[in-house]
Amino acid sequence: WSGFTQGVGNPVSCVRNKGICVPIRCPGNMKQIGTC
């Protein structure tokens, strides 16, 4: 989960986080916990 909250809306970050990412339009708090 290292760096999960950094650039979470970035496609590159999605790949680095094993495909885990959230839509950019999600609320900030939901981005941080990865529930969107």
N, C-alpha and C positions, 0 to 999 in steps of 0.2 A: 504493500500500500504506500510505499515511499513516493512522495511527490504527487499523491493522488489529487490533492486539493490545488495543486499548482497547474494553471493552464488546463483545467479540467474540460473546458469546451473545445480544446484544440485536438484535431484528429490525430496528430502525432502523439499527443499525450495518451490518447485512447489506445494506440498500439503499444506504447511503452508500459501501459498499465494492464496488459494482457486483454485488451479489447474492452476494458471497463471505462465507460465515459457517460456523460449526461448531456442532454440538450442545453444549449446556451441560454435558452429562454426560461429555464428552470430558476426558481428563487434561489438566492445565494445560500441560504441555510440548507436547502435540499441538495445543492451541489456538494457541499462539504461532507455530508454523510452518505452521498451516493445513492439516494433513494429515488432519484428522478430517472 
